[in-house]
Amino acid sequence: MLKFWNFILFLLFFISSYAQYDELDDNYREDQIYFGVFYNSLINSPSNFNQNKFSSSISLGFIRDIPLNRERNFGLGLGLGLSTSSYHNNLNISVDDNNLEYLTIQEADAFNKNKWALNEIEFPFEIRWRTSNPENYKFWRIYFGIKTSYIFSSKSVYESTASESSGLIRNEKIRDLPFNKFQTGFTLNAGNNTWNLGLYLGLQPLFNDDFIKKNQLIKNINQFKVGLVFYIF
């Protein structure tokens, strides 16, 4: 996975560098590498659900700029990227008779770790407004859009100090969690120059229909992220 990320970073750097060597004229574009760091939370969760520790996401990608007006300060953005996310919480997913089930752990000291991890391919689409011009790369921006992503890998990691008599598994790793593979959400990135506030609101349940049918209390859980997005030319 590390080699894969290094290859993607090199490719994005090459594309962005090539784009910036265009002759300076009125046909400039704001092609950009983006890098985001987010705090993750899960909304519409049941009352006995809570998060613990720090849940985070890191994203990296490239966006192609498509200006729509003569001033080139309004346009669209189409991108491709990767992200990795973690969620620390008290909802333990386990295997029982080859079926996935979940248990909400009430005692905070019953486990050391209960984490979901997922890796996604991102496809951001943005409606872009900014105060840029061909000679100024320090400008205000407001980018609103929709991001679709595909979860290509996921796992849960559970580590407990509880006794076996409690019914909780001491250590367990489960791959390919019952998530909706395709996720879609609203995005808003706004700020000045390199530093920008980033928001993501998921529009669909995190878990897939088959898992939700058996676990109605978590049927509406979806993702919400807030953090910083850095645009690199």
Disulfide bonds with the S-S distance in Angstrom:
none
